Amino acid sequence: MYSVQHIVETALKEDIGPGDITTNNLVGPDRRGKGEIVAKESLLLAGLDVAKQVFVCLDPKIHFYSQYKDGNTLKDGDVALRIEGRVRDLLAGERTALNFLQHLSGIATHVRSYCDMLEGRNVRLVDTRKTTPGWLVLEKYAVRVGGAYNHRMGLYDGVLVKENHITICGGVKKAIEYIRKNVSHLAKIEVEVSDMDGVKEAIAAGAEVIMLSGMNAEQIKAAVDFVDGRAVIEASGRIKKENLMALADSGVDIISVGELTQTARWVDMTMRVSAS
């Protein structure tokens, strides 16, 4: 998995290339200045340390000042971060730092709106692997800042037997039996099913977690009643705000929503730079 520093360095290389042709021909290398990153709408802040890392990569001695931290709510006009350093570095890092902050704060703000709807209900909201390639660790962090939880981080840290696995193995029972022989006794096995026959097979084979994929409210309620606490139940597939509350009240334990990362819009922020 990419480190945050690697992601930041890659982003800077993409944007700056061999050098900022505009700034480097307008501003002397030693001229100093100040920058302010300002919210232009109400938002939930996420990615502040990532934005700082952008400028640290350009100048390890750069200075930061902020009264906020990730998870704080900002309103229009609030200064998320003040920066002092060489003007060239402030201008070279401006767009990359804003890209990280606007995108990650956008996810956190979006996720919080879902969590607010579920407040007081005994269900866990989780993300999926539907993330921007290379940004997985950052986007899943923003989900946590927003108040939800992460599903598995990747293919390596959780057993999830999906539809294609079941087809290849010849059924739910065979797939679970195969995987049980090869993974640690400490690993929980989750299996994806799309109908009651699959639910019954999964329970009979000893699945610890059952993902109900694309099932309607009536099917989900029937599955919850049938399982009756013998496995953790996750609802997934085509979940939107419009049906979130019905799912939360159906008795499922987990709701996984791809839209937490897929449809979050970037929030509006800007950076103002002044020279000494």
Backbone as CSV, one residue per row, in Angstrom:
resi,resn,N_x,N_y,N_z,CA_x,CA_y,CA_z,C_x,C_y,C_z
1,MET,0.841,-1.188,0.000,0.000,0.000,0.000,0.882,1.247,0.000
2,TYR,0.515,2.256,-0.775,1.300,3.474,-0.842,1.244,4.229,0.480
3,SER,2.381,4.808,0.891,2.404,5.677,2.056,1.869,7.044,1.656
4,VAL,1.465,7.830,2.657,0.979,9.177,2.379,2.075,9.999,1.705
5,GLN,3.303,9.852,2.172,4.403,10.611,1.581,4.583,10.261,0.111
6,HIS,4.475,8.981,-0.213,4.606,8.557,-1.614,3.505,9.170,-2.469
7,ILE,2.276,9.169,-1.949,1.153,9.737,-2.697,1.374,11.225,-2.936
8,VAL,1.819,11.925,-1.883,2.064,13.364,-1.991,3.184,13.646,-2.988
9,GLU,4.280,12.904,-2.884,5.409,13.125,-3.791,5.023,12.858,-5.238
10,THR,4.215,11.829,-5.468,3.750,11.528,-6.823,2.896,12.663,-7.371
11,ALA,2.002,13.190,-6.519,1.133,14.285,-6.943,1.949,15.532,-7.291
12,LEU,2.963,15.832,-6.496,3.801,16.993,-6.774,4.583,16.821,-8.072
13,LYS,5.108,15.633,-8.305,5.843,15.374,-9.541,4.939,15.534,-10.751
14,GLU,3.703,15.077,-10.644,2.750,15.220,-11.750,2.511,16.685,-12.081
15,ASP,2.395,17.514,-11.053,2.011,18.905,-11.264,3.197,19.810,-11.588
16,ILE,4.291,19.649,-10.860,5.428,20.560,-11.014,6.352,20.133,-12.148
17,GLY,6.525,18.833,-12.343,7.435,18.364,-13.375,8.838,18.897,-13.123
18,PRO,9.513,19.417,-14.140,10.871,19.934,-13.940,10.908,21.294,-13.254
19,GLY,9.746,21.926,-13.039,9.733,23.218,-12.355,8.518,24.036,-12.729
20,ASP,8.117,24.941,-11.822,6.974,25.834,-12.053,7.433,26.962,-12.967
21,ILE,7.176,26.825,-14.253,7.713,27.744,-15.258,7.214,29.180,-15.060
22,THR,6.010,29.331,-14.518,5.466,30.666,-14.299,6.099,31.316,-13.069
23,THR,5.950,30.655,-11.921,6.446,31.239,-10.668,7.952,31.458,-10.684
24,ASN,8.692,30.489,-11.214,10.150,30.582,-11.180,10.695,31.719,-12.036
25,ASN,9.872,32.228,-12.959,10.297,33.352,-13.786,9.701,34.685,-13.326
26,LEU,8.923,34.612,-12.254,8.326,35.831,-11.711,8.811,36.169,-10.309
27,VAL,9.188,35.148,-9.537,9.499,35.326,-8.116,10.904,34.843,-7.831
28,GLY,11.685,35.653,-7.116,13.037,35.270,-6.741,13.040,34.096,-5.790
29,PRO,14.131,33.291,-5.766,14.164,32.066,-4.963,14.136,32.296,-3.458
30,ASP,14.498,33.488,-2.992,14.572,33.726,-1.546,13.426,34.575,-1.019
31,ARG,12.532,34.991,-1.878,11.435,35.844,-1.414,10.462,35.035,-0.561
32,ARG,10.087,35.602,0.569,9.240,34.886,1.509,7.841,35.475,1.515
33,GLY,6.917,34.685,2.022,5.537,35.132,2.050,4.678,34.290,2.969
34,LYS,3.375,34.558,2.911,2.408,33.851,3.742,1.261,33.348,2.877
35,GLY,0.689,32.232,3.309,-0.470,31.689,2.628,-1.564,31.336,3.611
36,GLU,-2.794,31.468,3.181,-3.947,31.071,3.998,-4.854,30.174,3.168
37,ILE,-5.160,28.980,3.684,-6.140,28.103,3.044,-7.481,28.346,3.727
38,VAL,-8.466,28.770,2.946,-9.724,29.271,3.482,-10.900,28.434,2.985
39,ALA,-11.814,28.105,3.892,-13.049,27.425,3.509,-13.995,28.419,2.854
40,LYS,-14.642,27.994,1.781,-15.599,28.852,1.096,-17.029,28.330,1.228
41,GLU,-17.200,27.364,2.122,-18.520,26.828,2.450,-18.383,26.043,3.758
42,SER,-19.492,25.652,4.340,-19.446,24.811,5.530,-18.956,23.421,5.138
43,LEU,-18.060,22.856,5.957,-17.482,21.551,5.622,-16.926,20.885,6.865
44,LEU,-16.673,19.579,6.749,-15.992,18.826,7.785,-14.557,18.632,7.314
45,LEU,-13.614,19.109,8.086,-12.217,19.132,7.657,-11.581,17.750,7.717
46,ALA,-10.881,17.383,6.643,-10.109,16.138,6.602,-8.937,16.328,5.652
47,GLY,-7.770,15.843,6.052,-6.601,15.912,5.189,-5.657,17.051,5.520
48,LEU,-5.800,17.663,6.693,-4.953,18.806,7.033,-3.476,18.419,7.058
49,ASP,-3.150,17.282,7.660,-1.751,16.854,7.714,-1.217,16.475,6.336
50,VAL,-2.090,16.006,5.464,-1.674,15.687,4.100,-1.311,16.972,3.362
51,ALA,-2.124,17.997,3.553,-1.828,19.285,2.932,-0.499,19.843,3.450
52,LYS,-0.269,19.703,4.751,1.009,20.151,5.312,2.175,19.391,4.684
53,GLN,1.991,18.092,4.477,3.057,17.273,3.905,3.450,17.749,2.509
54,VAL,2.485,18.284,1.770,2.786,18.832,0.445,3.866,19.899,0.564
55,PHE,3.683,20.828,1.498,4.631,21.938,1.628,5.938,21.493,2.298
56,VAL,5.861,20.516,3.192,7.075,19.986,3.818,7.966,19.331,2.765
57,CYS,7.358,18.662,1.795,8.137,18.037,0.721,8.901,19.094,-0.091
58,LEU,8.346,20.302,-0.164,8.986,21.379,-0.903,9.997,22.138,-0.049
59,ASP,9.727,22.223,1.251,10.627,22.921,2.180,10.405,22.373,3.584
60,PRO,11.303,21.527,4.092,11.136,20.934,5.419,11.072,21.957,6.549
61,LYS,11.518,23.185,6.293,11.545,24.210,7.343,10.341,25.147,7.294
62,ILE,9.365,24.843,6.493,8.183,25.699,6.356,7.406,25.705,7.669
63,HIS,6.680,26.783,7.937,5.962,26.933,9.213,4.452,26.905,8.991
64,PHE,3.733,26.284,9.957,2.279,26.164,9.883,1.631,26.679,11.169
65,TYR,0.424,27.209,11.003,-0.380,27.640,12.145,-1.835,27.283,11.839
66,SER,-2.495,26.631,12.796,-3.913,26.310,12.609,-4.573,26.083,13.961
67,GLN,-5.787,26.541,14.096,-6.568,26.293,15.301,-7.498,25.097,15.119
68,TYR,-7.412,24.465,13.943,-8.315,23.366,13.636,-7.559,22.050,13.483
69,LYS,-8.307,20.956,13.541,-7.776,19.629,13.257,-8.827,18.854,12.478
70,ASP,-8.423,17.746,11.893,-9.365,16.924,11.146,-10.541,16.519,12.035
71,GLY,-11.726,16.604,11.475,-12.939,16.301,12.223,-13.658,17.540,12.722
72,ASN,-12.996,18.704,12.648,-13.648,19.962,13.020,-14.537,20.450,11.882
73,THR,-15.599,21.140,12.249,-16.481,21.753,11.262,-16.033,23.187,11.005
74,LEU,-15.876,23.533,9.727,-15.520,24.892,9.326,-16.693,25.520,8.603
75,LYS,-16.801,26.827,8.738,-17.827,27.562,8.004,-17.162,28.453,6.966
76,ASP,-17.935,29.012,6.087,-17.427,29.886,5.035,-16.590,31.010,5.648
77,GLY,-15.349,31.145,5.194,-14.476,32.199,5.672,-13.465,31.767,6.712
78,ASP,-13.642,30.595,7.299,-12.689,30.109,8.297,-11.351,29.764,7.634
79,VAL,-10.260,30.104,8.304,-8.918,29.811,7.788,-8.475,28.458,8.333
80,ALA,-8.432,27.470,7.466,-8.066,26.120,7.891,-6.590,26.009,8.240
81,LEU,-5.748,26.730,7.493,-4.301,26.594,7.685,-3.599,27.873,7.244
82,ARG,-2.664,28.340,8.085,-1.776,29.456,7.732,-0.366,28.896,7.537
83,ILE,0.318,29.399,6.526,1.623,28.861,6.137,2.585,30.028,5.921
84,GLU,3.822,29.870,6.368,4.866,30.867,6.111,6.080,30.160,5.525
85,GLY,6.621,30.720,4.433,7.785,30.118,3.803,8.151,30.857,2.532
86,ARG,8.944,30.218,1.682,9.315,30.826,0.410,8.087,30.886,-0.510
87,VAL,7.945,32.019,-1.178,6.780,32.201,-2.052,6.744,31.141,-3.148
88,ARG,7.906,30.807,-3.684,7.937,29.775,-4.729,7.309,28.464,-4.239
89,ASP,7.618,28.080,-3.005,7.096,26.827,-2.468,5.597,26.928,-2.191
90,LEU,5.154,28.089,-1.720,3.725,28.284,-1.467,2.921,28.148,-2.756
91,LEU,3.413,28.774,-3.813,2.690,28.727,-5.083,2.798,27.367,-5.768
92,ALA,3.955,26.725,-5.634,4.139,25.409,-6.262,3.265,24.341,-5.603
93,GLY,3.032,24.480,-4.298,2.251,23.469,-3.583,0.781,23.770,-3.473
94,GLU,0.382,24.974,-3.885,-0.999,25.432,-3.682,-2.040,24.463,-4.224
95,ARG,-1.965,24.150,-5.511,-3.009,23.345,-6.133,-3.033,21.912,-5.589
96,THR,-1.854,21.340,-5.390,-1.803,19.964,-4.887,-2.369,19.880,-3.478
97,ALA,-1.993,20.833,-2.623,-2.518,20.837,-1.252,-4.030,21.000,-1.247
98,LEU,-4.529,21.908,-2.088,-5.980,22.106,-2.168,-6.685,20.864,-2.701
99,ASN,-6.084,20.188,-3.677,-6.700,18.970,-4.206,-6.921,17.941,-3.107
100,PHE,-5.901,17.748,-2.286,-6.041,16.793,-1.179,-7.116,17.251,-0.195
101,LEU,-7.048,18.498,0.222,-7.993,18.997,1.227,-9.432,19.008,0.721
102,GLN,-9.637,19.476,-0.501,-11.001,19.574,-1.023,-11.628,18.197,-1.227
103,HIS,-10.822,17.263,-1.724,-11.350,15.921,-1.975,-11.620,15.173,-0.673
104,LEU,-10.650,15.169,0.237,-10.812,14.416,1.479,-11.859,15.051,2.388
105,SER,-11.884,16.375,2.462,-12.927,17.045,3.245,-14.298,16.813,2.619
106,GLY,-14.335,16.707,1.293,-15.590,16.406,0.619,-16.138,15.046,1.010
107,ILE,-15.248,14.054,1.072,-15.676,12.717,1.495,-16.147,12.749,2.935
108,ALA,-15.362,13.362,3.817,-15.728,13.406,5.237,-17.067,14.109,5.443
109,THR,-17.278,15.204,4.738,-18.533,15.952,4.846,-19.703,15.110,4.353
110,HIS,-19.500,14.427,3.241,-20.529,13.566,2.654,-20.870,12.408,3.608
111,VAL,-19.852,11.773,4.142,-20.064,10.648,5.055,-20.805,11.098,6.304
112,ARG,-20.447,12.273,6.828,-21.115,12.755,8.041,-22.613,12.915,7.826
113,SER,-23.033,13.286,6.625,-24.464,13.437,6.365,-25.188,12.104,6.478
114,TYR,-24.524,11.001,6.096,-25.092,9.664,6.270,-25.130,9.288,7.755
115,CYS,-24.035,9.555,8.446,-23.948,9.199,9.868,-24.977,9.957,10.694
116,ASP,-25.235,11.207,10.328,-26.248,11.987,11.046,-27.623,11.336,10.903
117,MET,-27.899,10.775,9.744,-29.178,10.106,9.535,-29.312,8.868,10.414
118,LEU,-28.188,8.190,10.657,-28.215,6.924,11.404,-28.025,7.090,12.904
119,GLU,-27.901,8.330,13.351,-27.628,8.570,14.770,-28.689,7.912,15.653
120,GLY,-28.223,7.173,16.669,-29.121,6.501,17.602,-29.520,5.101,17.193
121,ARG,-29.131,4.683,15.989,-29.481,3.342,15.526,-28.288,2.401,15.671
122,ASN,-28.571,1.165,16.001,-27.530,0.183,16.283,-27.115,-0.543,15.011
123,VAL,-26.502,0.211,14.101,-26.031,-0.362,12.849,-24.721,0.329,12.488
124,ARG,-23.805,-0.385,11.864,-22.495,0.174,11.502,-22.470,0.484,10.015
125,LEU,-22.125,1.726,9.688,-21.989,2.163,8.302,-20.535,2.000,7.884
126,VAL,-20.304,1.304,6.759,-18.933,1.067,6.303,-18.802,1.420,4.825
127,ASP,-17.542,1.639,4.423,-17.249,1.933,3.026,-17.032,0.644,2.237
128,THR,-16.540,0.775,1.009,-16.235,-0.376,0.163,-14.843,-0.178,-0.436
129,ARG,-14.455,-1.047,-1.374,-13.182,-0.882,-2.074,-13.326,-0.007,-3.325
130,LYS,-14.433,0.680,-3.452,-14.657,1.577,-4.589,-13.987,2.915,-4.294
131,THR,-12.669,2.908,-4.433,-11.858,4.081,-4.137,-11.027,4.461,-5.364
132,THR,-10.509,5.677,-5.355,-9.643,6.127,-6.440,-8.317,5.369,-6.377
133,PRO,-7.882,4.720,-7.447,-6.617,3.992,-7.418,-5.467,4.875,-6.919
134,GLY,-4.718,4.350,-5.957,-3.604,5.087,-5.382,-3.981,5.938,-4.186
135,TRP,-5.273,6.200,-4.014,-5.743,7.063,-2.925,-6.469,6.285,-1.834
136,LEU,-6.447,4.964,-1.898,-7.249,4.145,-0.984,-7.033,4.521,0.473
137,VAL,-5.777,4.607,0.897,-5.495,4.876,2.310,-6.026,6.240,2.730
138,LEU,-5.992,7.217,1.823,-6.477,8.554,2.143,-8.002,8.612,2.166
139,GLU,-8.639,8.029,1.165,-10.096,8.084,1.110,-10.733,7.309,2.247
140,LYS,-10.148,6.181,2.601,-10.688,5.424,3.727,-10.447,6.153,5.055
141,TYR,-9.362,6.904,5.139,-9.137,7.758,6.309,-10.229,8.825,6.401
142,ALA,-10.550,9.443,5.284,-11.589,10.476,5.270,-12.945,9.911,5.677
143,VAL,-13.211,8.669,5.302,-14.450,8.002,5.730,-14.501,7.925,7.261
144,ARG,-13.383,7.573,7.873,-13.335,7.489,9.337,-13.519,8.858,9.986
145,VAL,-12.913,9.869,9.386,-13.093,11.231,9.909,-14.567,11.614,9.874
146,GLY,-15.265,11.188,8.825,-16.686,11.487,8.699,-17.570,10.755,9.685
147,GLY,-17.024,9.729,10.346,-17.788,9.032,11.381,-18.192,7.621,11.041
148,ALA,-17.884,7.160,9.826,-18.206,5.784,9.445,-16.976,4.900,9.657
149,TYR,-17.061,3.660,9.211,-16.005,2.681,9.430,-15.513,2.136,8.091
150,ASN,-14.353,1.535,8.135,-13.813,0.890,6.942,-14.218,-0.569,6.893
151,HIS,-14.572,-1.038,5.699,-14.690,-2.473,5.429,-13.250,-2.963,5.316
152,ARG,-12.978,-4.030,4.627,-11.590,-4.442,4.444,-10.838,-3.389,3.630
153,MET,-9.554,-3.247,3.896,-8.745,-2.278,3.173,-8.440,-2.748,1.757
154,GLY,-8.301,-4.047,1.584,-7.999,-4.602,0.269,-8.294,-6.086,0.254
155,LEU,-7.759,-6.775,-0.716,-7.993,-8.209,-0.855,-7.224,-9.029,0.171
156,TYR,-6.320,-8.394,0.890,-5.381,-9.111,1.747,-5.801,-9.208,3.208
157,ASP,-6.769,-8.422,3.656,-7.012,-8.344,5.101,-8.407,-8.786,5.524
158,GLY,-9.108,-9.488,4.651,-10.418,-10.000,5.022,-10.911,-10.989,3.985
159,VAL,-11.496,-12.085,4.454,-12.034,-13.097,3.539,-13.451,-12.695,3.140
160,LEU,-13.663,-12.485,1.860,-14.995,-12.186,1.341,-15.206,-13.005,0.077
161,VAL,-16.018,-14.052,0.198,-16.316,-14.945,-0.924,-17.457,-14.326,-1.723
162,LYS,-17.135,-13.843,-2.926,-18.112,-13.122,-3.725,-18.713,-14.006,-4.826
163,GLU,-19.611,-13.408,-5.597,-20.379,-14.141,-6.602,-19.491,-14.920,-7.566
164,ASN,-18.426,-14.288,-8.061,-17.548,-14.980,-9.010,-16.815,-16.149,-8.374
165,HIS,-16.415,-16.000,-7.098,-15.785,-17.117,-6.400,-16.748,-18.299,-6.305
166,ILE,-18.002,-17.980,-5.978,-19.013,-19.028,-5.803,-19.258,-19.753,-7.123
167,THR,-19.334,-18.989,-8.202,-19.541,-19.590,-9.525,-18.385,-20.523,-9.879
168,ILE,-17.158,-20.055,-9.651,-15.977,-20.837,-9.988,-15.901,-22.118,-9.158
169,CYS,-16.282,-22.015,-7.879,-16.160,-23.170,-6.970,-17.340,-24.131,-7.052
170,GLY,-18.446,-23.678,-7.651,-19.597,-24.567,-7.782,-20.602,-24.487,-6.661
171,GLY,-20.690,-23.334,-6.017,-21.701,-23.160,-4.980,-21.147,-22.564,-3.699
172,VAL,-22.065,-22.033,-2.877,-21.683,-21.401,-1.615,-21.007,-22.395,-0.688
173,LYS,-21.589,-23.554,-0.532,-21.072,-24.550,0.408,-19.642,-24.961,0.048
174,LYS,-19.406,-25.256,-1.227,-18.067,-25.678,-1.652,-17.049,-24.558,-1.476
175,ALA,-17.452,-23.332,-1.804,-16.534,-22.203,-1.681,-16.110,-22.007,-0.231
176,ILE,-17.066,-22.076,0.687,-16.739,-21.896,2.106,-15.881,-23.050,2.612
177,GLU,-16.195,-24.254,2.184,-15.389,-25.414,2.602,-13.950,-25.287,2.122
178,TYR,-13.750,-24.847,0.884,-12.399,-24.685,0.335,-11.611,-23.639,1.112
179,ILE,-12.235,-22.503,1.334,-11.511,-21.415,1.998,-11.226,-21.767,3.445
180,ARG,-12.144,-22.485,4.094,-11.956,-22.852,5.502,-10.713,-23.718,5.690
181,LYS,-10.418,-24.547,4.697,-9.258,-25.432,4.798,-7.939,-24.685,4.691
182,ASN,-7.963,-23.490,4.138,-6.721,-22.814,3.783,-6.421,-21.537,4.560
183,VAL,-7.376,-21.025,5.303,-7.106,-19.801,6.064,-6.993,-20.128,7.544
184,SER,-6.447,-19.176,8.280,-6.286,-19.345,9.720,-7.634,-19.553,10.403
185,HIS,-7.608,-20.303,11.492,-8.831,-20.507,12.272,-9.306,-19.197,12.908
186,LEU,-8.438,-18.182,12.915,-8.806,-16.890,13.472,-9.534,-15.998,12.462
187,ALA,-9.500,-16.365,11.192,-10.093,-15.527,10.144,-11.591,-15.793,10.020
188,LYS,-12.369,-14.716,10.056,-13.801,-14.846,9.810,-14.045,-14.944,8.303
189,ILE,-15.074,-15.700,7.951,-15.416,-15.853,6.537,-16.735,-15.147,6.259
190,GLU,-16.668,-14.195,5.321,-17.875,-13.518,4.860,-18.199,-14.018,3.462
191,VAL,-19.487,-14.203,3.192,-19.899,-14.689,1.884,-21.009,-13.784,1.352
192,GLU,-20.933,-13.480,0.065,-21.931,-12.644,-0.594,-23.022,-13.525,-1.201
193,VAL,-24.273,-13.210,-0.888,-25.399,-13.956,-1.458,-26.440,-12.956,-1.941
194,SER,-27.310,-13.430,-2.832,-28.315,-12.532,-3.404,-29.741,-13.050,-3.271
195,ASP,-29.926,-14.177,-2.571,-31.271,-14.695,-2.361,-31.293,-15.574,-1.109
196,MET,-32.481,-16.033,-0.731,-32.632,-16.815,0.492,-31.946,-18.163,0.400
197,ASP,-31.895,-18.754,-0.779,-31.182,-20.025,-0.920,-29.713,-19.844,-0.542
198,GLY,-29.134,-18.735,-0.990,-27.751,-18.454,-0.640,-27.566,-18.225,0.845
199,VAL,-28.507,-17.534,1.472,-28.447,-17.308,2.922,-28.459,-18.645,3.661
200,LYS,-29.344,-19.526,3.258,-29.456,-20.827,3.924,-28.195,-21.658,3.737
201,GLU,-27.629,-21.618,2.531,-26.374,-22.335,2.280,-25.246,-21.779,3.131
202,ALA,-25.179,-20.465,3.228,-24.107,-19.825,3.991,-24.196,-20.179,5.464
203,ILE,-25.381,-20.183,6.018,-25.562,-20.551,7.423,-25.198,-22.009,7.641
204,ALA,-25.649,-22.869,6.742,-25.364,-24.303,6.878,-23.868,-24.587,6.801
205,ALA,-23.151,-23.775,6.033,-21.708,-23.988,5.864,-20.877,-23.278,6.937
206,GLY,-21.526,-22.505,7.808,-20.818,-21.892,8.924,-20.205,-20.531,8.654
207,ALA,-20.732,-19.787,7.700,-20.218,-18.435,7.458,-20.468,-17.556,8.673
208,GLU,-19.453,-16.775,9.036,-19.616,-15.878,10.188,-20.289,-14.563,9.825
209,VAL,-20.126,-14.135,8.563,-20.722,-12.887,8.087,-21.389,-13.157,6.748
210,ILE,-22.595,-12.651,6.568,-23.326,-12.839,5.321,-23.646,-11.485,4.729
211,MET,-23.187,-11.261,3.494,-23.492,-10.022,2.784,-24.713,-10.249,1.910
212,LEU,-25.755,-9.483,2.159,-26.963,-9.543,1.354,-26.814,-8.522,0.234
213,SER,-26.558,-8.988,-0.970,-26.225,-8.106,-2.082,-27.433,-7.854,-2.972
214,GLY,-27.879,-6.597,-3.042,-28.941,-6.202,-3.950,-30.312,-6.754,-3.602
215,MET,-30.510,-7.227,-2.399,-31.815,-7.773,-2.004,-32.746,-6.640,-1.587
216,ASN,-34.045,-6.811,-1.830,-35.001,-5.776,-1.457,-35.351,-5.866,0.029
217,ALA,-36.122,-4.891,0.507,-36.408,-4.793,1.943,-37.107,-6.044,2.483
218,GLU,-38.034,-6.579,1.700,-38.764,-7.782,2.141,-37.825,-8.980,2.247
219,GLN,-36.938,-9.143,1.262,-35.971,-10.245,1.297,-34.995,-10.096,2.460
220,ILE,-34.568,-8.874,2.702,-33.624,-8.628,3.795,-34.264,-8.954,5.143
221,LYS,-35.495,-8.530,5.334,-36.196,-8.827,6.594,-36.337,-10.328,6.786
222,ALA,-36.647,-11.038,5.714,-36.771,-12.494,5.811,-35.426,-13.128,6.147
223,ALA,-34.361,-12.608,5.577,-33.028,-13.141,5.851,-32.628,-12.896,7.299
224,VAL,-32.907,-11.700,7.801,-32.591,-11.366,9.202,-33.336,-12.300,10.143
225,ASP,-34.611,-12.546,9.866,-35.412,-13.439,10.712,-34.875,-14.865,10.658
226,PHE,-34.478,-15.303,9.480,-33.966,-16.667,9.339,-32.626,-16.834,10.053
227,VAL,-31.730,-15.895,9.865,-30.400,-15.999,10.478,-30.503,-15.937,11.999
228,ASP,-31.337,-15.044,12.502,-31.645,-14.985,13.933,-30.382,-14.942,14.807
229,GLY,-29.433,-14.107,14.428,-28.252,-13.911,15.256,-27.138,-14.916,15.060
230,ARG,-27.299,-15.868,14.140,-26.262,-16.895,13.936,-25.083,-16.388,13.114
231,ALA,-25.230,-15.238,12.494,-24.145,-14.631,11.724,-24.369,-13.131,11.695
232,VAL,-23.303,-12.397,11.487,-23.402,-10.956,11.261,-23.967,-10.740,9.856
233,ILE,-24.902,-9.814,9.735,-25.544,-9.580,8.444,-25.179,-8.198,7.924
234,GLU,-24.677,-8.164,6.686,-24.313,-6.912,6.017,-25.215,-6.708,4.809
235,ALA,-25.791,-5.525,4.703,-26.570,-5.163,3.520,-25.678,-4.363,2.579
236,SER,-25.744,-4.685,1.293,-24.878,-4.020,0.325,-25.562,-4.000,-1.038
237,GLY,-25.141,-3.043,-1.878,-25.639,-3.015,-3.249,-26.810,-2.064,-3.444
238,ARG,-26.614,-1.076,-4.289,-27.649,-0.102,-4.666,-28.225,0.635,-3.453
239,ILE,-27.385,0.939,-2.489,-27.847,1.629,-1.284,-27.642,3.127,-1.441
240,LYS,-28.716,3.870,-1.249,-28.696,5.325,-1.332,-29.351,5.901,-0.085
241,LYS,-29.278,7.211,0.051,-29.885,7.846,1.224,-31.377,7.547,1.311
242,GLU,-32.013,7.394,0.146,-33.462,7.188,0.119,-33.876,5.890,0.808
243,ASN,-33.019,4.851,0.761,-33.405,3.593,1.409,-32.549,3.269,2.629
244,LEU,-31.727,4.220,3.059,-30.820,3.978,4.179,-31.566,3.691,5.473
245,MET,-32.580,4.470,5.764,-33.276,4.311,7.039,-34.056,2.999,7.095
246,ALA,-34.639,2.609,5.993,-35.369,1.337,5.966,-34.419,0.178,6.239
247,LEU,-33.217,0.246,5.680,-32.230,-0.796,5.933,-31.766,-0.776,7.384
248,ALA,-31.573,0.417,7.930,-31.127,0.533,9.317,-32.140,-0.066,10.283
249,ASP,-33.410,0.012,9.912,-34.471,-0.519,10.779,-34.817,-1.970,10.489
250,SER,-34.116,-2.594,9.541,-34.449,-3.964,9.138,-33.829,-5.024,10.035
251,GLY,-32.850,-4.609,10.847,-32.190,-5.577,11.722,-30.810,-5.996,11.264
252,VAL,-30.330,-5.465,10.135,-28.977,-5.800,9.692,-27.961,-5.167,10.641
253,ASP,-26.771,-5.733,10.676,-25.717,-5.233,11.558,-24.832,-4.190,10.890
254,ILE,-24.651,-4.336,9.575,-23.724,-3.497,8.822,-24.395,-3.053,7.529
255,ILE,-24.148,-1.805,7.139,-24.571,-1.323,5.829,-23.332,-0.810,5.115
256,SER,-22.994,-1.411,3.977,-21.832,-0.956,3.218,-22.311,-0.152,2.008
257,VAL,-21.708,1.023,1.825,-22.192,1.980,0.830,-21.037,2.469,-0.034
258,GLY,-21.042,2.108,-1.297,-20.017,2.570,-2.214,-20.068,4.065,-2.442
259,GLU,-21.264,4.656,-2.318,-21.422,6.085,-2.568,-20.681,6.956,-1.554
260,LEU,-20.258,6.387,-0.432,-19.511,7.186,0.541,-18.265,7.781,-0.097
261,THR,-17.637,7.027,-0.977,-16.444,7.521,-1.668,-16.714,7.842,-3.134
262,GLN,-17.676,7.169,-3.727,-17.903,7.325,-5.176,-18.552,8.638,-5.563
263,THR,-19.466,9.138,-4.758,-20.267,10.286,-5.185,-20.020,11.543,-4.363
264,ALA,-19.046,11.502,-3.461,-18.751,12.699,-2.659,-18.179,13.799,-3.553
265,ARG,-18.745,14.971,-3.498,-18.221,16.088,-4.295,-17.112,16.791,-3.522
266,TRP,-16.235,17.439,-4.247,-15.195,18.236,-3.618,-15.822,19.475,-2.973
267,VAL,-15.386,19.808,-1.770,-15.842,21.043,-1.140,-15.031,22.219,-1.701
268,ASP,-15.525,23.413,-1.447,-14.905,24.614,-2.013,-13.951,25.247,-1.005
269,MET,-12.662,25.297,-1.371,-11.644,25.944,-0.556,-10.706,26.707,-1.493
270,THR,-10.013,27.690,-0.957,-9.077,28.452,-1.767,-7.829,28.762,-0.947
271,MET,-6.768,29.188,-1.616,-5.541,29.584,-0.931,-5.140,30.974,-1.397
272,ARG,-4.908,31.835,-0.437,-4.493,33.208,-0.715,-3.020,33.352,-0.316
273,VAL,-2.214,33.885,-1.216,-0.772,34.033,-0.978,-0.379,35.502,-1.072
274,SER,0.421,35.941,-0.121,0.963,37.309,-0.153,2.457,37.245,0.065
275,ALA,3.203,38.180,-0.558,4.651,38.212,-0.461,5.108,39.300,0.490
276,SER,6.237,39.055,1.152,6.790,40.045,2.075,7.449,41.182,1.295
